[in-house]
Amino acid sequence: MQFRIFPPFASLLGLVLTLLCAVPASAQLFETKATQAFMIDADTGTVLFAKDPDKPIPPASMAKLMTMEMVFNAIKSKRMTLDDTFVVSENAWRTGGAPSGTSTMFAKLKSEVRVEDLIQGVTVQAANDGCIVLAEGMAGSEANFAAQMTDRARQLGLSKSTFANSTGLPADGQQTTMRELTMLALHLWRDYPEFFHYYGQPDFTWNKIAQRNRNPLIAMGIEADGFVAGASEQAGFGLVGTVSHNGTRVIAALSGLANDRERSEEARKLLDWGSRSFQKTEIFAKDEVVGEAQVFGGAKSGLALKAKGPVDIFLPIANRDKLTARIVYQGPVSAPVEEGQPVGELRVWIGDTLSQQTPLYAAESVKVGTLPQRALDAAKELAVGWLRRKHL
């Protein structure tokens, strides 16, 4: 594997030019008490912060994001409507309703509840009875619905998230990660804009009972409008949140906090930092050459590389020296090479967080070289190829 940085790029950003021995910076730009955290820019998916984001933990109420994805998807595909009604079973009432002592919308036993009211009960009040009523109404049983949740998670590319119920209440085998919760939240915001507003409601009154949004960020005045808070004995207090500030939306998930106060403060600080501390900058225009790859057995020794379109990068407004970038490819690239052929990617680190990965393609075609050219390349590879392989 080869690592290259095109000199103008290095000059523009003040990056350190390195080859095989390059390593990203060894410190984060932000510190949090959360044991796991992950944050992205919503428009581009750029990773702004990561701390042990792939460790599986119990999701607690954050599992309700997957429940709502199932509901929103059913409505969008016209398998269900907001005006459909479902009956409150004894199981839903006892497990998630008033007798349960958990977060609830106080749906009455054997009553019929509109889907839209159930959605608001779940998104605003994290209502466990609302989740179970939806699960039983849509799949016949909560167990069937949970299996469908896991299947749907795999379809969305969430390989580690496994669900045993619709509520996130403790259950064996139920798990998720901060990265996957963040990507699920991004999916909800991006694919269901007609339903996203439910998460930002400050309160919801139903059945003559008024309750405030259980997401503590909503009442903070920090331009937060989603998503959900949760807590479990094993993973501590967690939250999936999003804020939009001056045209920049960030989405983050964090877990492992000691109490609800620490959760609120750490989530606020992380999202505020993410929405204010980066500047989106175009570093390469469409069709502009990003760098060069080494060619083996070709009519020329170097191959120009470019992205499919413009390359934007999120620069830290402060600590720009913490940003590093490399062009990474399997090489040298064997000739012949066709223009447009995938070759590698541009990888950008912010601190020790891999922030962006942009695919790179051949900007030109390179034909097979003459016999002397190929012999020379073979001799070079024999002489130095072992050194490159040693560093892989």
N, C-alpha and C positions, 0 to 999 in steps of 0.2 A: 504493500500500500504506500502510495506516495503522498507527501504533504507539500503543497506549494502555496505561496501567497504572491499575487501579482503586485509588483513594486508600487504602482500608483495608489493602489488600495492601502498598502502599508503606510505610504507617505500621508495620505489623506487623514487617516485615523491615528497616526502615531503608534502603529502597532510594531511589535518586535518581529523582525523577519527571522523565521526559524524553519528548519526542515524536519528531519526525522526526530530530533531531540526535543521538539517543542512540547510544552505542557501548558495547560490553562492556568490562570491565576488560582491561588489556593485559598481564597477567602471570599465569602459572600459580601455583597454590598449592603445587606440588611440583616439584622439579627432579630429573631423571634423566639419567644418561649415555647411556641408550638413544637412538638416533637416531629410532626410531619406537616409539610405545607407545599403548595404548588400554586403558581399564579401565571396567567397568560394575558396578553393583549387580545381582546375579543375579535377585533377586525382581521388580524393576521394569524392568530394562534401563536405568536411569538412567546416563548417562555421567558418570563421576567424574573422568576424566583422559583427555586426548588430546594426542598430539604426533605430527604428520605421519602420522596413522593410515591414510591411504588411498594411500600410496606403494607401488606393487607391488614385491615383493622375491621372491627364490627362497625357497620355504618350508622347505627342508631337511626334517628329520624331523618338523616340525610338520605336514607334509602327511599324516602318518599319522592325524590326526584325521578327515580325510575318508575314509580307508580304513576306519577303524572305524565311521564313520557308515554306510557301505555294508553292512558286516557286521551291525551292530546292526539296521538296517532290514530286512535279509533275514530275520533270525531273528524279529523282532517280527511280520513279515508272514507268517511260517510257510513261507517259501521255503527255509529252512535250519534246522538244529538245532545245538545245542552238541555233540551226539554224532556229527554227521557227520564224516567223515574225508576228507582230501585228500592226494594223493601229492606228495612233494618231488621236483620235476623237477631235471634237471641245471642248467637256467637258474637256478632258485631257489637251488640249492646253491652254484653258482659266483658268482652276482651278489650274493647276500645272506647266504650261509652261511659256514662256516669259511674257505674259500679267499679270501673277499672282503676280509677285514681290516676289515670294518665291524661295526656292532652286529648281533649275531646270537643266535639261541637254539640254534645248533648242531644243527639238524635234519639227520638222516642222509639221504644221497642215496637216493632211491627208497623211503624209509620212508613210512608213512601216519601222519598226525598229526590228532588230534581238533581240531575247530574251537575248543573252549574252550581247549585248550592253545595254539593259535595266537593267540587273543585275548590271553591272558596274556603270551605271548612278545612281542607288539607293544606292549601297554599298559604293561608293566613294564620290558621290556628294549629297547624300540624296535627289535625284531628285523626286519631287512630280509628275511631268508629267510621269516619268518612272513608278512610282507606279500605277498610274491610268491606263496607257496603259496596264500594266500587268493584273491589276484587271479586266478591261473590256474584255480583250482578253481571259482570263481564265474562267470568270464566267458570261459574258454577260453584267454585270453592276457592278459598284463599290459597290452598296448596297448588291447585292448577294454575292460578294466576301467578304465583311466585315462580313456578317453572317457566311460564311464558316470559316473565320479567328477565330471567337468566338467559333464555334464548334470544330475546330482543337485545340484551346487552351484548351478546356475541355478535349479532348482526351489526351493531354500532361500533364494533371494534374494541369493546371493553372486555378484555380477556381474563381479568382477575375478579371481576365483580360477580358474586353469586348471591342469590336471594332465596330466603326461606319463607318470607312473608311480605306483606305489602306495607307494613308499618315501620320496620326497622327494630321492633321489639326484640329482645335477646332470643337468639335461636342458633343451634349448632350449625356450623358451616356457612353462616351468613357473613360475607366480607366484601370489602371494596378497598380502593386506594384513593389518596388525595388527587393523583393525576387523573384517574378515571372519573371521579366525581366532578372535577373541573371540566373535563371534556364533555361530560354529560350535560352539565349546566350550559356550556357553550352551545351544544346541540339544541337545547330547549330554547335558548335565546335566538338562535339563528334560524331554526326550522319552524318554530311556532310563534311568530311575532303576534299573532292574534290572541294568544293566550298568556303571553308573558306578563301582561299588566296585572294579572291576579296576584303575582308575588309581591308587588309593590304597594298593595292596599294597606293603609295604616291600621285598619280595623275592619271587622265584619260583624254585622248584627243579623242573627237568624234565630227563629223560634223565640223571639223576644229576649234573646241573650246577646249582649254586646261583648266582644273580646278583641283585644289588641293583637296586632301581628307579633308572633313569637320570635321573629327574627329581630334581634336587638339593634341591628344596623339601621332599620327602617326609621326609627325615631331619633336618630342621631343628627339629622340634618347634614349628612355628608354625601348626598346625592345617590344613596343606595336604594335599589329597587328590586332586590332578590338576595338570596333564595331561601335557605332553611338552616336552622340550628339543630344540633343534636348532642346527646351525651350518653355515654355508656360506662359501666364500671371498669371495663377492661381498657378502653381507649381514651377515657377522659372526655372533656368537653370539646366539641368541634363545630364547624360552621362552613357552609358554602355561601359566599357572598359576591355581589357585584356592585360596582359604582360606575357612573358615567360623569366625567369631568372634562369640560372644554373639548368635547368631541372625542375623548379617549375613554373607552370602556375597558375595564379590567375585571377579570373573574378569578376568584381564588378559593381554595379549600384548605382548611387547616384543622388539626386535631391534636389531642394530647395536652390540652390546657387543664389547669387545676380546678377551675370553677367558672361559673357563668360570667363573673366580672372580668376575670383574666381573659376569657374567650372574647368578650366584647371589645376589650381594649386592644388585644393583639390583632384581631381581625380588622378593626378600624385603622390601626397603624399600618398594617401590611397593604391594605387596599388604598389608603391615602398615599403612601409612598409610591405604589405602583402607578397610580393615575397621574402623579405630578413629577416623577423623577426621570422620565425618559422623553426623548425627542425623536420622532420619526424622520429619517433622513434618507433620501435616495442617493445611493452611492454609485450605481451603474444604471445608465439608461437602457432602454430596450435595444437589443442587438449589440450593445457595447461589450467588448472583450473583457472578461473578468480576470483571466489568467491563462496559463499555458501548462499543458501536460507533455511529458516526455513520450516520444514515439519509438517503437522498436521495429526495425526493418522497413522503414518508410523512406519516401523520397525526400522528406525533411525530418529533422529531429524533434521539432516542437509542434504542438497542436494547440491552436487557439480555442478557448472555451468561453461560452456565454450561457446566460440563463434564457428561459423562454420569454421573459418580459423584463421590466425594470426590477432592480434589486433594491429593496428598502431595508434599512436596518434601524433598530431601536437603540439609539445612543444614550447612555446615562448622561444626564445633564451635568452631574459632577462625577468624579472618578472615572473619566474616560480612559485612563491608563489601565483600567481593569478589564478592558475589552480586547479580546484576541480573536483572530480569524485565520482559517486555513482552507486551502483547496485540497480535498482528499479524493484519491482515486486509486483503483487497482492498476498498477503500472509496472513498467512502461506499457503503453497502449500499443497493441500489435496492429500493424498495417495489413490490409488497407482499412481506412477509416472513412465512413460516409458522413457528410455534413448532417447535423441533427441527431447523430448517434449519442445515446446517453453515455457519459464518461465518468462523472463523479459528482461531488457536491461541494458547495461552500458552507463551511461550518463556522458559526460565530459563538463565542463564549462571553458571557458577562460574569466576571469573577470565575467561579468554578461551575457555573450553570451553563450547560449547552443550550443556547437560546434559540438559534435559528439553523435550519438545514435547507439550503436552496439547491435543487438539482441543476447540474451543469451539463451542457451538450457541446458536441463538436461544432465549432463555428465555421469549419471548412472541411473539405475532403483531402485526404492524404493517400496517395497511391503507394503501392509497393515499390521499394527502392531498387536500385541496381544491385547486382551481386556484390560489388565492393562495399556499397553502403550497408547491406545486410550483414556482411562479414564483419565490418567494423562494429556495428551494433552488438553482434554476438560476442565479440571480444570484450566490449565494454561491460556487457551484462555478466560475462564470466568473471570479470575482474571485480566488479562492485556489487553485483546482485546479492551476494551472500551478506553484505553489510546491511542492505535494506531489509532482507528477510530476517536478520537477527533482531531488528527493532520492531517487528510486527507483533 
